Amino acid sequence: MSTDLSGLFRRYLSATVLNSLATAEAAGLNATDYYAHNLLDLMGPLTSGELAAQTGLTTGATTRLIDRLEKAGFVRRRPDPADRRKVMVESVSEPEGLDEVLKGTRARLRTVFEGFSEAELGVLCGYFERATAAYREATDELITARNA
């Protein structure tokens, strides 16, 4: 990877992370709660253990996370239909005003994507899919090494 591409990519990632942190704060959430809620929206109901694995948090920290999100009315716990000893956590609402907070970011990104042809959007989608898998694998590797 060339230095120019590497720097460009790092600036992109930094802008994404900083925007997410600002979005979480504007929505009245800490970053971990915002990301966990987003995971539940994207993945659907998860056990607390699965949520811990996805976030890299300890089981104790995940319990406190779920408690905060549940108290705020964003998630609920329910018995796992496949194994009633387990508890599923599911998203039930979004933080109030989140759509308004995201409005500016979404409009700007819509403008960016509208500037691409269908073929270019196909390349971007392929990149996003492959990069997501690469990041998940790298994250899992880091979490595994940390817990070893």
C-alpha positions in Angstrom: 0.0 0.0 0.0 1.5 3.4 -0.9 2.1 6.0 1.7 -0.4 8.3 0.1 -3.2 5.7 0.1 -2.4 4.7 3.7 -2.6 8.3 4.8 -5.8 8.9 2.9 -7.3 5.8 4.4 -6.2 6.8 8.0 -7.8 10.2 7.6 -11.0 8.6 6.4 -11.1 6.2 9.4 -10.3 9.1 11.8 -13.1 11.2 10.3 -15.5 8.2 10.6 -14.6 7.5 14.3 -14.7 11.2 15.2 -18.1 11.6 13.6 -19.4 8.5 15.4 -18.1 9.9 18.8 -19.7 13.2 18.1 -23.0 11.5 17.1 -23.0 9.4 20.2 -22.4 12.5 22.4 -25.1 14.5 20.5 -27.6 11.6 21.1 -26.8 11.6 24.8 -24.9 8.3 24.7 -21.4 7.2 25.4 -19.6 5.6 22.5 -19.8 2.1 23.8 -23.5 2.3 24.3 -24.0 3.8 20.9 -22.0 1.1 19.2 -23.7 -1.7 21.1 -27.1 -0.4 20.2 -26.0 -0.1 16.6 -24.9 -3.8 16.7 -28.2 -4.9 18.0 -30.0 -2.9 15.3 -27.8 -4.5 12.6 -27.5 -8.0 13.9 -30.9 -8.5 15.7 -31.3 -10.0 19.1 -28.1 -11.3 20.7 -27.4 -13.1 24.0 -25.4 -11.1 26.5 -22.5 -13.4 25.7 -22.7 -12.8 22.0 -22.9 -9.0 22.6 -19.8 -9.3 24.9 -18.0 -11.1 22.1 -19.1 -8.6 19.5 -18.0 -5.6 21.6 -14.9 -7.1 23.2 -16.3 -6.2 26.6 -16.1 -8.5 29.7 -19.3 -10.2 30.7 -19.5 -7.8 33.7 -19.1 -4.7 31.6 -21.6 -6.1 29.1 -24.2 -6.6 31.9 -23.7 -3.0 33.0 -24.0 -1.8 29.3 -27.3 -3.8 28.9 -28.5 -2.3 32.2 -27.9 1.2 31.0 -29.5 0.6 27.6 -32.5 -1.1 29.2 -33.0 1.7 31.8 -32.9 4.2 28.9 -35.6 2.2 27.2 -33.5 1.3 24.1 -33.3 -2.5 24.7 -35.1 -5.2 26.5 -34.1 -8.6 27.8 -36.2 -11.7 27.0 -35.7 -15.4 27.4 -34.0 -17.2 24.5 -36.7 -19.3 22.9 -34.1 -22.0 22.1 -32.6 -22.1 25.6 -34.6 -20.5 28.4 -31.5 -20.4 30.6 -30.1 -17.7 28.3 -31.3 -14.1 27.9 -31.6 -12.4 24.6 -31.1 -8.6 24.3 -33.0 -6.8 21.6 -33.3 -3.3 20.4 -36.7 -1.8 21.0 -36.2 1.9 20.3 -33.7 4.5 19.1 -32.4 7.3 21.3 -34.7 10.2 20.9 -33.5 12.6 18.3 -31.0 10.2 16.8 -32.4 10.7 13.3 -32.1 14.4 13.7 -28.5 14.1 14.9 -27.6 11.9 11.9 -29.4 14.1 9.4 -26.4 16.1 8.4 -24.1 13.1 8.1 -26.6 11.2 6.0 -27.3 14.1 3.7 -23.5 14.7 3.1 -22.9 11.0 2.4 -25.9 10.8 0.1 -24.4 13.5 -1.9 -21.1 11.7 -2.0 -22.7 8.4 -3.2 -24.8 10.2 -5.8 -21.6 11.2 -7.4 -20.7 7.6 -8.3 -21.9 5.5 -11.2 -23.7 2.2 -10.7 -20.5 0.4 -11.5 -18.5 2.5 -9.0 -21.1 1.9 -6.4 -20.7 -1.8 -7.0 -17.0 -1.5 -6.4 -17.6 0.5 -3.2 -20.1 -2.1 -2.0 -17.6 -4.9 -2.6 -15.0 -2.9 -0.7 -17.3 -2.3 2.2 -18.2 -6.0 2.4 -14.6 -7.2 2.2 -13.2 -4.5 4.5 -16.0 -5.3 7.1 -14.9 -8.9 7.1 -11.2 -8.0 7.4 -11.9 -5.6 10.3 -14.0 -8.2 12.1 -11.3 -10.8 11.7 -8.6 -8.4 12.9 -10.8 -7.3 15.9 -11.4 -10.9 16.8 -7.7 -11.6 16.7 -7.0 -8.6 19.0 -9.7 -9.6 21.5 -8.4 -13.3 21.5 -4.8 -12.1 22.1 -5.9 -9.8 24.8 -7.9 -12.6 26.6 -5.1 -15.2 26.2 
